[in-house]
Amino acid sequence: MTTSTISSDASLPQLRRFDWRGLVLPAGFLLVWALVTALGWVNTKLIPPPQAVLSTAVSFIGKAQFFNGLGASLWRDLAGFAIGSLAGVVFGALLGVSRWAGRIVGPTFHTLKHIALFAWLPLISTWLGQGDAAKVLFIGLSAFYPVALGALEGVHGIARSQLEVARVYGFGRVQLLFKLILPGASPQILAGLHLALIYAWLATIGAEYLLAKSGPGIGDAVIQGKAAFDVPLVIFGMLLIGLVGALFNQIANRIEARLLRWRDARH
């Protein structure tokens, strides 16, 4: 086998970025769905055929309401994610570095993290109403916890010997933070950011559904479908929410892989 053949074979895994086997289950489900509705084995008012969902999707996407709602949802999601993630990194790193912060704030933080996120929603809506401010705060809170925990675990995972070497070389606090602590904790922080991106999207849809009295959003499709007993619209809304969430997950995977290349190169 020649060198060129070996190099071309080695590049094949990189070219096969998409595993088509993952489409087997959705394709099988779609086939069964189309079959049982076509044969009349189910009540099509409750389980509409795929073509009815597709027709509803085309009709809904053609409206300005769809683009306004999608833009509003993405804005809330990214704003809450950015605020919550930034606060989580700062808080988690401070909690991991400072013994005083760990002893004073740590017990309260570890207690509050066990409160279900949606339990905060009534209190947030009481303070801020049901507008975008309440929704962004709730989304930010959902992103805060995984990032803060990731930063905390990452800082605690830095070996004491590394800190001692940094002190020997005379690292100041700023150098210690940006040259050792944050790079050393970056895998856990990025893992927390990945989870935060998923939780933020779930919180976005939950906030729009539970605080539905003000502002457009992608959750409008599900809300309108439920109100009008339009099951194809409900299914379309669910699929749309899932597709956007899957897209966020893919983006997070690629960013995380690129940012952690330095770690793989060291091994």
WOFENZI-V402047 format. One record per residue. N is the residue number from 1. RES is the residue in one letter. SS is DSSP state (H for helix, E for strand, L for the rest). PHI is phi in radians with two decimals (* if undefined). OMEGA is omega in whole degrees, 0 to 359 (none if undefined). Layout:
n	res	ss	phi	omega
N	RES	SS	PHI	OMEGA
N	RES	SS	PHI	OMEGA
//
This chain:
n	res	ss	phi	omega
1	M	L	*	183
2	T	L	-1.36	180
3	T	H	-1.14	181
4	S	H	-1.13	179
5	T	H	-1.17	179
6	I	H	-1.08	181
7	S	H	-1.14	179
8	S	H	-1.21	177
9	D	H	-1.16	180
10	A	H	-1.18	181
11	S	H	-1.46	182
12	L	H	-1.05	179
13	P	H	-1.04	180
14	Q	H	-1.26	181
15	L	H	-1.33	181
16	R	L	-1.53	184
17	R	L	-1.40	183
18	F	L	-1.96	179
19	D	L	-1.63	184
20	W	H	-1.18	180
21	R	H	-1.11	178
22	G	H	-1.18	180
23	L	H	-1.57	183
24	V	H	-1.09	182
25	L	H	-1.13	177
26	P	H	-1.05	180
27	A	H	-1.14	177
28	G	H	-1.12	178
29	F	H	-1.12	179
30	L	H	-1.11	180
31	L	H	-1.14	179
32	V	H	-1.12	178
33	W	H	-1.02	180
34	A	H	-1.12	183
35	L	H	-1.19	184
36	V	H	-1.21	178
37	T	H	-1.33	179
38	A	H	-1.20	181
39	L	L	-1.48	178
40	G	L	1.27	180
41	W	L	-1.37	181
42	V	L	-2.29	176
43	N	L	-1.33	185
44	T	L	-1.24	173
45	K	L	-1.31	179
46	L	L	-1.66	178
47	I	L	-2.19	183
48	P	L	-1.26	178
49	P	L	-1.22	181
50	P	H	-1.00	182
51	Q	H	-1.15	177
52	A	H	-1.20	178
53	V	H	-1.16	179
54	L	H	-1.12	179
55	S	H	-1.11	178
56	T	H	-1.14	180
57	A	H	-1.10	180
58	V	H	-1.08	181
59	S	H	-1.14	183
60	F	H	-1.26	180
61	I	H	-1.15	180
62	G	L	-1.30	181
63	K	L	-1.64	177
64	A	H	-1.14	180
65	Q	H	-1.05	180
66	F	H	-1.13	182
67	F	H	-1.21	176
68	N	H	-1.12	180
69	G	H	-1.16	180
70	L	H	-1.12	178
71	G	H	-1.11	179
72	A	H	-1.14	180
73	S	H	-1.15	180
74	L	H	-1.14	178
75	W	H	-1.10	179
76	R	H	-1.08	182
77	D	H	-1.07	184
78	L	H	-1.22	177
79	A	H	-1.13	179
80	G	H	-1.13	179
81	F	H	-1.10	181
82	A	H	-1.11	181
83	I	H	-1.12	182
84	G	H	-1.15	181
85	S	H	-1.20	179
86	L	H	-1.08	178
87	A	H	-1.09	181
88	G	H	-1.16	179
89	V	H	-1.10	181
90	V	H	-1.10	183
91	F	H	-1.15	181
92	G	H	-1.11	178
93	A	H	-1.14	178
94	L	H	-1.11	180
95	L	H	-1.15	180
96	G	H	-1.37	183
97	V	H	-1.47	187
98	S	L	-1.63	177
99	R	H	-1.17	180
100	W	H	-1.12	179
101	A	H	-1.12	179
102	G	H	-1.11	182
103	R	H	-1.37	184
104	I	H	-1.53	186
105	V	L	-1.65	185
106	G	H	-0.92	181
107	P	H	-1.02	178
108	T	H	-1.14	180
109	F	H	-1.08	182
110	H	H	-1.20	174
111	T	H	-1.38	182
112	L	H	-1.16	183
113	K	L	-1.17	180
114	H	L	-1.49	177
115	I	L	-1.35	179
116	A	L	-1.01	185
117	L	H	-1.04	183
118	F	H	-1.23	175
119	A	H	-1.25	178
120	W	L	-1.39	189
121	L	H	-1.08	177
122	P	H	-1.06	180
123	L	H	-1.19	180
124	I	H	-1.11	180
125	S	H	-1.19	176
126	T	H	-1.18	180
127	W	H	-1.32	191
128	L	H	-1.99	183
129	G	L	1.38	184
130	Q	L	-2.07	180
131	G	L	-1.53	183
132	D	H	-1.12	181
133	A	H	-1.05	179
134	A	H	-1.15	181
135	K	H	-1.16	180
136	V	H	-1.14	178
137	L	H	-1.09	179
138	F	H	-1.12	178
139	I	H	-1.13	178
140	G	H	-1.07	178
141	L	H	-1.13	179
142	S	H	-1.17	178
143	A	H	-1.44	186
144	F	H	-1.12	188
145	Y	H	-1.10	180
146	P	H	-1.12	180
147	V	H	-1.24	179
148	A	H	-1.09	178
149	L	H	-1.15	178
150	G	H	-1.10	179
151	A	H	-1.13	180
152	L	H	-1.10	180
153	E	H	-1.15	179
154	G	H	-1.13	179
155	V	H	-1.16	179
156	H	H	-1.17	181
157	G	L	-1.44	178
158	I	L	-1.26	183
159	A	L	-1.15	178
160	R	H	-1.10	179
161	S	H	-1.10	178
162	Q	H	-1.17	177
163	L	H	-1.12	180
164	E	H	-1.17	177
165	V	H	-1.11	179
166	A	H	-1.10	178
167	R	H	-1.17	178
168	V	H	-1.08	179
169	Y	L	-1.41	174
170	G	L	1.32	178
171	F	L	-1.16	171
172	G	L	-1.39	183
173	R	H	-1.14	180
174	V	H	-1.18	178
175	Q	H	-1.10	180
176	L	H	-1.08	182
177	L	H	-1.22	189
178	F	H	-1.58	181
179	K	H	-1.83	181
180	L	H	-2.23	189
181	I	H	-1.17	182
182	L	H	-1.15	175
183	P	H	-1.09	180
184	G	H	-1.18	181
185	A	H	-1.61	187
186	S	H	-1.06	178
187	P	H	-1.05	180
188	Q	H	-1.21	178
189	I	H	-1.13	180
190	L	H	-1.16	175
191	A	H	-1.12	176
192	G	H	-1.14	178
193	L	H	-1.13	177
194	H	H	-1.07	177
195	L	H	-1.10	181
196	A	H	-1.10	179
197	L	H	-1.12	178
198	I	H	-1.22	181
199	Y	H	-1.11	181
200	A	H	-1.13	179
201	W	H	-1.19	176
202	L	H	-1.08	179
203	A	H	-1.18	178
204	T	H	-1.06	181
205	I	H	-1.19	179
206	G	H	-1.10	180
207	A	H	-1.16	179
208	E	H	-1.17	180
209	Y	H	-1.30	183
210	L	H	-1.54	176
211	L	L	-2.05	191
212	A	L	-1.57	186
213	K	L	-1.45	183
214	S	L	-2.51	173
215	G	L	1.47	177
216	P	L	-1.32	178
217	G	L	-3.13	181
218	I	L	-1.19	177
219	G	L	-1.21	179
220	D	H	-1.05	181
221	A	H	-1.08	180
222	V	H	-1.19	182
223	I	H	-1.13	179
224	Q	H	-1.14	179
225	G	H	-1.11	178
226	K	H	-1.15	183
227	A	H	-1.12	183
228	A	L	-1.70	185
229	F	L	0.91	179
230	D	L	-1.73	185
231	V	H	-1.10	177
232	P	H	-1.00	179
233	L	H	-1.20	177
234	V	H	-1.10	180
235	I	H	-1.12	177
236	F	H	-1.06	179
237	G	H	-1.07	178
238	M	H	-1.11	180
239	L	H	-1.13	180
240	L	H	-1.11	178
241	I	H	-1.06	179
242	G	H	-1.15	180
243	L	H	-1.16	178
244	V	H	-1.13	177
245	G	H	-1.10	178
246	A	H	-1.14	177
247	L	H	-1.12	176
248	F	H	-1.04	181
249	N	H	-1.12	178
250	Q	H	-1.14	178
251	I	H	-1.09	179
252	A	H	-1.11	179
253	N	H	-1.07	182
254	R	H	-1.18	180
255	I	H	-1.14	181
256	E	H	-1.10	180
257	A	H	-1.12	180
258	R	H	-1.20	183
259	L	H	-1.25	181
260	L	L	-1.79	177
261	R	H	-1.09	180
262	W	H	-1.07	180
263	R	H	-1.24	179
264	D	H	-1.22	181
265	A	H	-1.20	182
266	R	L	-1.39	184
267	H	L	-1.74	none
//
